[in-house]
Amino acid sequence: MENVNVIVLLLFAITFLGVLSNRYKFPFPVLLVLCGLVISLIPGLPVVELNPGVVFLIFLPPLLYAAAWNTSWRDFKAARRPILLAAVGLVLFTTTLVAVAAHALIPDVDWPVAFLIGAIVSPPDAVAASSVTKGLGLTPRVIAILEGESLVNDASGLIAYKFALLAITTGNFVWWEAGLNFLWVSAAGILIGLVIGYLMFLIHKKFICDPIIEVTLTFLTPFAAYLLAEHFHVSGVLAVVTTGLYLSFRAADIFTHESRIMTYAVWDVVVYILNALIFILIGLQLRSVLHGISEYPVGALVLYGVLVSVVVILVRFIWVVPAAMLPRWLSKRVRETEPFDVRNMVVFGWAGMRGVVSMAAALAIPLTVPDGHEFPQRNLVIYLSLCVILATLVPLGLTLPWVIRRMGLQPHSIVAEEYEVRNQVVSDAITYIEENLSLVHEELLRNIKTKYEIKYNRLEKTDLPANYFGNGKTLQGNIFNEFSQLQIDLIKVERQALTMLHQAGKASEEILRKMERELDLEEGRLQLEMYEG
């Protein structure tokens, strides 16, 4: 019980640090890894160890499912070649070179343990990539490659991880069998993910009408996909990712507006807590981990951590050159259809941050092998994993915005993209009104047309990048934001009046909650539609 109390208090503290992260635009994953280090230095805190067998089950399904849900299948499909090259080729390349370096440079690290280290630190993290690159103005294709890579490479990295564990625990490893098994567990995992996704699609579409039940099902679905795949000894990670991509692509067909609002709110909280929790756990275990490698000199440990981290970082830059250039040299279609900027290669190389998945994989290493002996070098593997996470998140994550500015990359204008989408949606709505609602009552038709004409006029007076229309015209005065802000101010007046009526006993609790929700949803809509400067 004492351990639970400590974890809850630490989560409470990290939540306040998250407030600072939002306020000062400091990447939250970087803050988390630093918090983990600080927690390990606090005297008197207990050593908390989860059963390694349940670490993956608690953390991986929800985190990977959330990442898959927020990935655009259209963008993923369009960038599938670079994504798969990075998610499979780069992961295996990194695993191999890190294993060679660890085996050659660190005493007593045999090949299976060396490959285990490489498999753990090879996949970049989806949450870290999206958090660090958010707001940097990267093009949609670059973002799609980074997020898609971070999503799929968890599967390839964790499959290699399981093969390395198998080699350590059984002492038996055959390369050609491992290769065939890799293809089998990947294909079968994807198939199970598609089956679960299709079944959940039918259930949501035909049987579920209560938003609370729908949200509950979205929370349980990744666990179902993971457990079913693991039961058949195939890739639970790929099953979860496939299910998430399948259902995300069809979300508009199965969710009501209320379910969608609740789902995103619940999942944002779940992902936030799980990311914080994994680094709290590593902080509470770090002293025990360091005690377990006390036979190594401090200088040697620092050197090993630096060397493995440098290999991980350099391998990514080495890989990106042939991976980006060879398809262009070999294919005329690629040269003609895919835009190329060498600066994006630098961004890709710099954005290889490791995070929660690598940490979960390290914590999930068994405490013992089947014969009862301690798992070889477990504490050293966890220590090296933390070193790589620290080295890739802090220096690379914090300097990436500076690198982008120094290279002079033209930021992608999300405002201009949003303008085009909103303009098309409003135009289609106005066309529908004119073509299909001519028989509606005159006053009602006039009110409806006025609503959409106001939207259209506001769009035409929205700030856009200079020379957006190609004639040097720069739109002045963000009327869009001013109009929305005026409505938000009036909503606050309505909310204050409602509260006063409730306090005076003139509005019941039921009416208060109903009207509060209406005002909250309206204010949320207005906040979302406002362009950021």
TORNU-853091 format. One record per residue (C-alpha): chain; residue in three letters; x, y, z. Coordinates in steps of 0.2 Angstrom, whole numbers, plus 5000, padded with zeros to 4 digits. Each point is the difference from the previous one (the first is absolute). Example, Ala and Ser with C-alpha at 12.3 -4.5 7.8 and 13.67 -1.06 7.14 Angstrom:
REM residues 2
('A' 'Ala' (5062 4978 5039))
('A' 'Ser' (5006 5017 4997))
//
This chain:
REM residues 533
('A' 'Met' (5000 5000 5000))
('A' 'Glu' (5014 5012 5004))
('A' 'Asn' (5007 4997 4982))
('A' 'Val' (4983 5005 4993))
('A' 'Asn' (4999 5016 5010))
('A' 'Val' (5018 5005 4994))
('A' 'Ile' (4995 4997 4982))
('A' 'Val' (4984 5010 5002))
('A' 'Leu' (5009 5015 5008))
('A' 'Leu' (5014 4999 4986))
('A' 'Leu' (4986 5000 4987))
('A' 'Phe' (4993 5015 5008))
('A' 'Ala' (5016 5009 5000))
('A' 'Ile' (5004 4996 4982))
('A' 'Thr' (4983 5007 4995))
('A' 'Phe' (5005 5017 5006))
('A' 'Leu' (5016 4998 4990))
('A' 'Gly' (4989 4997 4985))
('A' 'Val' (4992 5017 5003))
('A' 'Leu' (5017 5008 4999))
('A' 'Ser' (5004 4990 4985))
('A' 'Asn' (4984 5007 4991))
('A' 'Arg' (5003 5017 5006))
('A' 'Tyr' (5018 5002 4994))
('A' 'Lys' (4999 4988 4985))
('A' 'Phe' (5012 4988 5007))
('A' 'Pro' (4999 4982 4993))
('A' 'Phe' (4991 4989 5012))
('A' 'Pro' (5010 4984 4996))
('A' 'Val' (5016 5009 5004))
('A' 'Leu' (4993 5006 5016))
('A' 'Leu' (4994 4982 5005))
('A' 'Val' (5017 4993 4998))
('A' 'Leu' (5008 5014 5010))
('A' 'Cys' (4987 4997 5013))
('A' 'Gly' (5004 4981 5001))
('A' 'Leu' (5019 5005 5003))
('A' 'Val' (4994 5012 5014))
('A' 'Ile' (4989 4987 5008))
('A' 'Ser' (5014 4988 5001))
('A' 'Leu' (5010 5013 5010))
('A' 'Ile' (4987 5002 5014))
('A' 'Pro' (5005 4991 5015))
('A' 'Gly' (4988 4989 5009))
('A' 'Leu' (4989 4995 4986))
('A' 'Pro' (4996 4982 4998))
('A' 'Val' (5006 4989 4986))
('A' 'Val' (4985 4995 4990))
('A' 'Glu' (5001 4986 4988))
('A' 'Leu' (4985 4994 4989))
('A' 'Asn' (4999 4982 4994))
('A' 'Pro' (5010 5001 4984))
('A' 'Gly' (4987 4988 4992))
('A' 'Val' (4986 5014 5002))
('A' 'Val' (5010 5015 4995))
('A' 'Phe' (4997 4998 4981))
('A' 'Leu' (4981 4996 5004))
('A' 'Ile' (4998 5016 5010))
('A' 'Phe' (5009 5012 4989))
('A' 'Leu' (5002 4994 4982))
('A' 'Pro' (4982 4997 4994))
('A' 'Pro' (4992 5017 5005))
('A' 'Leu' (5016 5010 4995))
('A' 'Leu' (5001 4992 4983))
('A' 'Tyr' (4982 5000 4997))
('A' 'Ala' (4999 5019 5004))
('A' 'Ala' (5015 5003 4988))
('A' 'Ala' (4991 4990 4986))
('A' 'Trp' (4984 5009 5003))
('A' 'Asn' (5008 5017 4997))
('A' 'Thr' (5009 4994 4984))
('A' 'Ser' (4993 5005 4984))
('A' 'Trp' (4998 4984 4989))
('A' 'Arg' (5000 5010 4984))
('A' 'Asp' (5016 5008 5005))
('A' 'Phe' (5007 4984 5006))
('A' 'Lys' (4996 4991 4984))
('A' 'Ala' (5007 5014 4989))
('A' 'Ala' (5017 4999 5010))
('A' 'Arg' (5000 4981 5002))
('A' 'Arg' (5017 4998 4991))
('A' 'Pro' (5010 5011 5011))
('A' 'Ile' (4990 4995 5016))
('A' 'Leu' (5003 4981 4997))
('A' 'Leu' (5019 5003 4995))
('A' 'Ala' (5002 5009 5017))
('A' 'Ala' (4988 4990 5010))
('A' 'Val' (5008 4983 4995))
('A' 'Gly' (5017 5003 4991))
('A' 'Leu' (5006 5014 5012))
('A' 'Val' (4994 4990 5016))
('A' 'Leu' (5009 4985 4995))
('A' 'Phe' (5015 5010 4994))
('A' 'Thr' (5001 5009 5017))
('A' 'Thr' (4997 4984 5010))
('A' 'Thr' (5015 4991 4991))
('A' 'Leu' (5012 5015 5001))
('A' 'Val' (4996 5003 5018))
('A' 'Ala' (5002 4982 5004))
('A' 'Val' (5017 5000 4991))
('A' 'Ala' (5006 5015 5010))
('A' 'Ala' (4993 4994 5017))
('A' 'His' (5008 4983 4997))
('A' 'Ala' (5017 5007 4995))
('A' 'Leu' (5001 5014 5013))
('A' 'Ile' (4992 4994 5016))
('A' 'Pro' (5008 4986 5009))
('A' 'Asp' (4990 4984 5004))
('A' 'Val' (4985 5005 4988))
('A' 'Asp' (4997 4985 4989))
('A' 'Trp' (4992 5000 4983))
('A' 'Pro' (4982 4997 5006))
('A' 'Val' (5000 5013 5013))
('A' 'Ala' (5009 5012 4988))
('A' 'Phe' (4985 4997 4987))
('A' 'Leu' (4988 5003 5014))
('A' 'Ile' (5007 5017 5004))
('A' 'Gly' (4999 5004 4981))
('A' 'Ala' (4982 4994 4999))
('A' 'Ile' (4995 5011 5015))
('A' 'Val' (5008 5016 4994))
('A' 'Ser' (4997 4998 4981))
('A' 'Pro' (4982 5007 4999))
('A' 'Pro' (4996 5019 5002))
('A' 'Asp' (4985 5005 5009))
('A' 'Ala' (4984 5006 4992))
('A' 'Val' (4995 5011 5015))
('A' 'Ala' (5017 5008 5001))
('A' 'Ala' (5001 5003 4981))
('A' 'Ser' (4983 5008 5000))
('A' 'Ser' (5003 5010 5016))
('A' 'Val' (5017 5007 4994))
('A' 'Thr' (4995 5004 4982))
('A' 'Lys' (4983 5008 5005))
('A' 'Gly' (4999 5018 4994))
('A' 'Leu' (5016 5000 4990))
('A' 'Gly' (4992 5002 4983))
('A' 'Leu' (5006 4983 4993))
('A' 'Thr' (4991 4995 4984))
('A' 'Pro' (4987 4987 5002))
('A' 'Arg' (5010 4987 4990))
('A' 'Val' (5015 5001 5013))
('A' 'Ile' (4988 4999 5014))
('A' 'Ala' (4991 4985 4993))
('A' 'Ile' (5017 4991 4997))
('A' 'Leu' (5006 5004 5018))
('A' 'Glu' (4984 4995 5008))
('A' 'Gly' (4997 4985 4989))
('A' 'Glu' (5018 4994 5003))
('A' 'Ser' (4998 5002 5019))
('A' 'Leu' (4984 4990 4999))
('A' 'Val' (5005 4985 4990))
('A' 'Asn' (5018 4999 5006))
('A' 'Asp' (4994 4996 5017))
('A' 'Ala' (4994 4984 4993))
('A' 'Ser' (5016 4995 4991))
('A' 'Gly' (5011 5005 5015))
('A' 'Leu' (4989 4990 5012))
('A' 'Ile' (5000 4985 4989))
('A' 'Ala' (5019 5001 5000))
('A' 'Tyr' (4999 5003 5018))
('A' 'Lys' (4991 4983 5003))
('A' 'Phe' (5012 4991 4989))
('A' 'Ala' (5014 5006 5010))
('A' 'Leu' (4991 4995 5016))
('A' 'Leu' (4997 4983 4993))
('A' 'Ala' (5019 4998 4996))
('A' 'Ile' (5005 5005 5018))
('A' 'Thr' (4987 4989 5009))
('A' 'Thr' (5002 4984 4989))
('A' 'Gly' (5017 5002 4993))
('A' 'Asn' (4994 4996 4983))
('A' 'Phe' (4999 5011 4985))
('A' 'Val' (5000 4996 4981))
('A' 'Trp' (5001 5015 4989))
('A' 'Trp' (4989 4993 4985))
('A' 'Glu' (4987 4994 5012))
('A' 'Ala' (4999 5017 5008))
('A' 'Gly' (4998 5008 4983))
('A' 'Leu' (4985 4989 4996))
('A' 'Asn' (4993 5002 5017))
('A' 'Phe' (5001 5019 4998))
('A' 'Leu' (4990 4999 4984))
('A' 'Trp' (4987 4988 5008))
('A' 'Val' (4997 5010 5016))
('A' 'Ser' (4999 5016 4990))
('A' 'Ala' (4987 4994 4988))
('A' 'Ala' (4990 4991 5013))
('A' 'Gly' (5000 5015 5011))
('A' 'Ile' (4994 5011 4986))
('A' 'Leu' (4986 4987 4996))
('A' 'Ile' (4994 4999 5018))
('A' 'Gly' (5000 5019 5001))
('A' 'Leu' (4989 5001 4984))
('A' 'Val' (4988 4987 5007))
('A' 'Ile' (4998 5009 5017))
('A' 'Gly' (4999 5017 4991))
('A' 'Tyr' (4986 4994 4988))
('A' 'Leu' (4990 4991 5015))
('A' 'Met' (5001 5016 5010))
('A' 'Phe' (4995 5010 4985))
('A' 'Leu' (4984 4989 4999))
('A' 'Ile' (4997 5001 5018))
('A' 'His' (5001 5019 5001))
('A' 'Lys' (4990 5003 4985))
('A' 'Lys' (4986 4988 5002))
('A' 'Phe' (4998 4997 5019))
('A' 'Ile' (5007 5014 5010))
('A' 'Cys' (4991 5017 5003))
('A' 'Asp' (5005 5005 5018))
('A' 'Pro' (5016 5011 4999))
('A' 'Ile' (5006 4993 5017))
('A' 'Ile' (5000 4983 4994))
('A' 'Glu' (5008 5005 4984))
('A' 'Val' (5014 5009 5009))
('A' 'Thr' (5002 4984 5011))
('A' 'Leu' (5002 4989 4985))
('A' 'Thr' (5013 5011 4992))
('A' 'Phe' (5010 4998 5016))
('A' 'Leu' (4999 4981 5001))
('A' 'Thr' (5002 4997 4981))
('A' 'Pro' (5019 5002 5000))
('A' 'Phe' (5002 4988 5014))
('A' 'Ala' (4989 4987 4991))
('A' 'Ala' (5010 5002 4984))
('A' 'Tyr' (5016 4998 5010))
('A' 'Leu' (4995 4985 5011))
('A' 'Leu' (4993 4991 4985))
('A' 'Ala' (5015 5002 4990))
('A' 'Glu' (5012 4995 5014))
('A' 'His' (4989 4985 5004))
('A' 'Phe' (5005 4994 4983))
('A' 'His' (5018 5005 5002))
('A' 'Val' (5000 5013 4986))
('A' 'Ser' (5002 5019 5001))
('A' 'Gly' (4988 5008 5012))
('A' 'Val' (5008 5017 4996))
('A' 'Leu' (4996 4999 4981))
('A' 'Ala' (4983 4993 5005))
('A' 'Val' (4996 5016 5010))
('A' 'Val' (5008 5012 4987))
('A' 'Thr' (4989 4992 4986))
('A' 'Thr' (4984 5000 5011))
('A' 'Gly' (5003 5019 5004))
('A' 'Leu' (5004 5005 4982))
('A' 'Tyr' (4985 4990 4993))
('A' 'Leu' (4987 5008 5013))
('A' 'Ser' (5008 5017 4999))
('A' 'Phe' (4997 5000 4981))
('A' 'Arg' (4982 4996 5003))
('A' 'Ala' (4996 5010 5016))
('A' 'Ala' (4988 5012 4991))
('A' 'Asp' (4989 4985 4996))
('A' 'Ile' (4999 4993 5017))
('A' 'Phe' (5001 5014 5013))
('A' 'Thr' (4987 5013 5005))
('A' 'His' (5006 5018 5004))
('A' 'Glu' (4998 4997 5018))
('A' 'Ser' (5010 4983 5000))
('A' 'Arg' (5014 5009 4990))
('A' 'Ile' (5001 5014 5013))
('A' 'Met' (5000 4988 5014))
('A' 'Thr' (5012 4988 4992))
('A' 'Tyr' (5014 5013 4996))
('A' 'Ala' (4998 5007 5018))
('A' 'Val' (5002 4983 5008))
('A' 'Trp' (5015 4995 4989))
('A' 'Asp' (5009 5016 5003))
('A' 'Val' (5000 4997 5018))
('A' 'Val' (5004 4981 4999))
('A' 'Val' (5016 5004 4989))
('A' 'Tyr' (5005 5014 5011))
('A' 'Ile' (5000 4989 5016))
('A' 'Leu' (5008 4985 4992))
('A' 'Asn' (5014 5010 4993))
('A' 'Ala' (5003 5008 5017))
('A' 'Leu' (4998 4984 5009))
('A' 'Ile' (5014 4991 4990))
('A' 'Phe' (5013 5013 5004))
('A' 'Ile' (4994 5000 5018))
('A' 'Leu' (5003 4981 5001))
('A' 'Ile' (5018 5002 4992))
('A' 'Gly' (5004 5014 5013))
('A' 'Leu' (4995 4989 5014))
('A' 'Gln' (5010 4985 4993))
('A' 'Leu' (5015 5010 4995))
('A' 'Arg' (5009 4999 5016))
('A' 'Ser' (4998 4981 5001))
('A' 'Val' (5006 4999 4982))
('A' 'Leu' (5016 5010 5003))
('A' 'His' (5003 4989 5016))
('A' 'Gly' (4999 4985 4989))
('A' 'Ile' (5014 5006 4988))
('A' 'Ser' (5011 5007 5014))
('A' 'Glu' (5014 4988 4995))
('A' 'Tyr' (5003 5012 4985))
('A' 'Pro' (5010 5015 5003))
('A' 'Val' (4990 5016 4999))
('A' 'Gly' (5011 5007 4985))
('A' 'Ala' (4997 4984 4991))
('A' 'Leu' (4982 5000 5002))
('A' 'Val' (4999 5018 4993))
('A' 'Leu' (5011 4995 4986))
('A' 'Tyr' (4989 4985 4995))
('A' 'Gly' (4984 5011 5001))
('A' 'Val' (5008 5013 4989))
('A' 'Leu' (5007 4988 4987))
('A' 'Val' (4984 4991 4998))
('A' 'Ser' (4990 5016 4999))
('A' 'Val' (5012 5007 4987))
('A' 'Val' (4998 4984 4989))
('A' 'Val' (4981 5001 5001))
('A' 'Ile' (5001 5018 4994))
('A' 'Leu' (5013 4998 4987))
('A' 'Val' (4992 4985 4992))
('A' 'Arg' (4984 5010 4996))
('A' 'Phe' (5010 5013 4991))
('A' 'Ile' (5010 4986 4990))
('A' 'Trp' (4984 4991 4995))
('A' 'Val' (4990 5016 4994))
('A' 'Val' (5011 5003 4986))
('A' 'Pro' (4999 4984 4990))
('A' 'Ala' (4981 4998 5006))
('A' 'Ala' (4996 5017 4992))
('A' 'Met' (5011 5000 4985))
('A' 'Leu' (5000 4983 4993))
('A' 'Pro' (4981 5000 4996))
('A' 'Arg' (5002 5017 4991))
('A' 'Trp' (5015 4993 4990))
('A' 'Leu' (4991 4984 4995))
('A' 'Ser' (4982 5007 4997))
('A' 'Lys' (4995 5014 4988))
('A' 'Arg' (4983 4999 5007))
('A' 'Val' (5007 5004 5018))
('A' 'Arg' (5010 5015 4993))
('A' 'Glu' (4985 5007 4991))
('A' 'Thr' (4987 4998 5013))
('A' 'Glu' (5008 5001 5017))
('A' 'Pro' (5007 5017 5005))
('A' 'Phe' (5018 5000 5007))
('A' 'Asp' (5010 5011 5012))
('A' 'Val' (5016 4994 5007))
('A' 'Arg' (4996 5010 5016))
('A' 'Asn' (4986 4988 5003))
('A' 'Met' (5013 4986 5001))
('A' 'Val' (5008 5010 5014))
('A' 'Val' (4984 5002 5009))
('A' 'Phe' (4996 4981 4999))
('A' 'Gly' (5017 4996 5007))
('A' 'Trp' (4999 5012 5014))
('A' 'Ala' (4982 4994 5005))
('A' 'Gly' (5005 4983 5006))
('A' 'Met' (4994 5002 5018))
('A' 'Arg' (4998 4985 5010))
('A' 'Gly' (4987 4999 5014))
('A' 'Val' (4987 4990 5009))
('A' 'Val' (5000 4985 4989))
('A' 'Ser' (5018 4997 5003))
('A' 'Met' (4998 5003 5018))
('A' 'Ala' (4986 4988 5002))
('A' 'Ala' (5010 4987 4990))
('A' 'Ala' (5015 5002 5012))
('A' 'Leu' (4988 4998 5015))
('A' 'Ala' (4992 4985 4993))
('A' 'Ile' (5016 4989 4999))
('A' 'Pro' (4997 4985 5012))
('A' 'Leu' (5009 5000 5016))
('A' 'Thr' (5005 4982 4998))
('A' 'Val' (5003 4987 4986))
('A' 'Pro' (4991 4984 5000))
('A' 'Asp' (5013 4990 5010))
('A' 'Gly' (4998 5013 5014))
('A' 'His' (5016 5010 4998))
('A' 'Glu' (4999 5019 4999))
('A' 'Phe' (4998 5007 4983))
('A' 'Pro' (5017 5004 4994))
('A' 'Gln' (5005 5019 4999))
('A' 'Arg' (4982 5005 5003))
('A' 'Asn' (5004 5016 5010))
('A' 'Leu' (5014 5005 4988))
('A' 'Val' (4987 4998 4985))
('A' 'Ile' (4988 5011 5010))
('A' 'Tyr' (5013 5013 5003))
('A' 'Leu' (5006 5001 4982))
('A' 'Ser' (4982 5002 4994))
('A' 'Leu' (4997 5015 5012))
('A' 'Cys' (5017 5007 4994))
('A' 'Val' (4994 4999 4981))
('A' 'Ile' (4983 5007 5005))
('A' 'Leu' (5008 5015 5009))
('A' 'Ala' (5013 5003 4986))
('A' 'Thr' (4987 5000 4986))
('A' 'Leu' (4986 5009 5009))
('A' 'Val' (5009 5014 5009))
('A' 'Pro' (5014 5006 4988))
('A' 'Leu' (4992 4995 4983))
('A' 'Gly' (4982 5005 5006))
('A' 'Leu' (5005 5017 5007))
('A' 'Thr' (5011 5005 4985))
('A' 'Leu' (4988 4994 4986))
('A' 'Pro' (4991 5017 4999))
('A' 'Trp' (5016 5009 4999))
('A' 'Val' (5007 4988 4987))
('A' 'Ile' (4984 5003 4989))
('A' 'Arg' (5001 5019 5002))
('A' 'Arg' (5019 5000 4996))
('A' 'Met' (4997 4990 4984))
('A' 'Gly' (4986 5013 4995))
('A' 'Leu' (4987 4987 4996))
('A' 'Gln' (4984 5009 4994))
('A' 'Pro' (4987 4995 5013))
('A' 'His' (4984 4991 4993))
('A' 'Ser' (4985 5012 5003))
('A' 'Ile' (4986 4990 5009))
('A' 'Val' (4990 5016 5000))
('A' 'Ala' (5000 5001 4981))
('A' 'Glu' (4996 4981 4999))
('A' 'Glu' (4985 5003 5012))
('A' 'Tyr' (4994 5014 4991))
('A' 'Glu' (4998 4990 4984))
('A' 'Val' (4991 4986 5009))
('A' 'Arg' (4988 5011 5009))
('A' 'Asn' (4997 5010 4984))
('A' 'Gln' (4996 4984 4990))
('A' 'Val' (4988 4993 5014))
('A' 'Val' (4991 5017 5002))
('A' 'Ser' (4998 5001 4981))
('A' 'Asp' (4993 4982 4999))
('A' 'Ala' (4988 5004 5013))
('A' 'Ile' (4994 5016 4991))
('A' 'Thr' (4998 4991 4984))
('A' 'Tyr' (4990 4986 5009))
('A' 'Ile' (4988 5014 5007))
('A' 'Glu' (4997 5008 4983))
('A' 'Glu' (4997 4984 4991))
('A' 'Asn' (4990 4990 5013))
('A' 'Leu' (4991 5011 5012))
('A' 'Ser' (4991 5012 4989))
('A' 'Leu' (4983 4994 5006))
('A' 'Val' (5004 5003 5019))
('A' 'His' (4991 5014 5008))
('A' 'Glu' (5007 5017 4994))
('A' 'Glu' (5005 5007 5018))
('A' 'Leu' (5008 4983 5004))
('A' 'Leu' (5009 5000 4984))
('A' 'Arg' (5006 5017 5002))
('A' 'Asn' (5007 4997 5017))
('A' 'Ile' (5009 4984 4995))
('A' 'Lys' (5008 5009 4985))
('A' 'Thr' (5005 5015 5011))
('A' 'Lys' (5009 4988 5011))
('A' 'Tyr' (5011 4993 4987))
('A' 'Glu' (5003 5016 4991))
('A' 'Ile' (5007 5007 5016))
('A' 'Lys' (5012 4986 5001))
('A' 'Tyr' (5005 5003 4982))
('A' 'Asn' (5003 5018 5003))
('A' 'Arg' (5010 4997 5016))
('A' 'Leu' (5011 4988 4990))
('A' 'Glu' (5003 5013 4987))
('A' 'Lys' (5006 5012 5013))
('A' 'Thr' (5012 4988 5009))
('A' 'Asp' (5019 5004 5001))
('A' 'Leu' (5009 4989 4988))
('A' 'Pro' (5019 5000 4994))
('A' 'Ala' (5006 5014 4990))
('A' 'Asn' (4997 4998 4981))
('A' 'Tyr' (4988 4985 5003))
('A' 'Phe' (4989 5004 4985))
('A' 'Gly' (5015 5003 4989))
('A' 'Asn' (4997 5019 4998))
('A' 'Gly' (5009 5008 5015))
('A' 'Lys' (4984 5001 5009))
('A' 'Thr' (5002 4998 5019))
('A' 'Leu' (4983 4999 5010))
('A' 'Gln' (4999 5013 5014))
('A' 'Gly' (4992 4997 5017))
('A' 'Asn' (4995 4983 5006))
('A' 'Ile' (4982 5003 5001))
('A' 'Phe' (4998 4981 5001))
('A' 'Asn' (5008 5000 5017))
('A' 'Glu' (4992 5016 5006))
('A' 'Phe' (4982 4993 4996))
('A' 'Ser' (5004 4984 5009))
('A' 'Gln' (5008 5009 5015))
('A' 'Leu' (4984 5011 5002))
('A' 'Gln' (4989 4984 5000))
('A' 'Ile' (5011 4993 5013))
('A' 'Asp' (4999 5015 5011))
('A' 'Leu' (4981 5000 4999))
('A' 'Ile' (5000 4981 5004))
('A' 'Lys' (5009 5005 5017))
('A' 'Val' (4986 5012 5003))
('A' 'Glu' (4987 4987 4997))
('A' 'Arg' (5010 4988 5012))
('A' 'Gln' (5001 5013 5013))
('A' 'Ala' (4981 5003 4999))
('A' 'Leu' (4996 4982 5001))
('A' 'Thr' (5011 4997 5015))
('A' 'Met' (4992 5015 5009))
('A' 'Leu' (4982 4992 4996))
('A' 'His' (5006 4984 5007))
('A' 'Gln' (5007 5007 5016))
('A' 'Ala' (4984 5010 5002))
('A' 'Gly' (4990 4983 4999))
('A' 'Lys' (4992 5005 4984))
('A' 'Ala' (5009 4987 4989))
('A' 'Ser' (5000 4982 5005))
('A' 'Glu' (5016 4989 5000))
('A' 'Glu' (4994 4991 4985))
('A' 'Ile' (4997 5016 4990))
('A' 'Leu' (5017 5007 5005))
('A' 'Arg' (5010 4985 4994))
('A' 'Lys' (4990 4999 4984))
('A' 'Met' (5002 5018 4995))
('A' 'Glu' (5018 5000 5007))
('A' 'Arg' (5004 4986 4988))
('A' 'Glu' (4992 5010 4985))
('A' 'Leu' (5011 5015 5004))
('A' 'Asp' (5015 4990 5002))
('A' 'Leu' (4998 4991 4984))
('A' 'Glu' (4997 5017 4991))
('A' 'Glu' (5015 5008 5008))
('A' 'Gly' (5011 4985 4995))
('A' 'Arg' (4994 5001 4982))
('A' 'Leu' (5004 5019 4999))
('A' 'Gln' (5017 4997 5008))
('A' 'Leu' (5004 4987 4988))
('A' 'Glu' (4995 5010 4984))
('A' 'Met' (5011 5015 5005))
('A' 'Tyr' (5016 5001 4991))
('A' 'Glu' (5016 5001 5010))
('A' 'Gly' (5011 5015 4996))
//
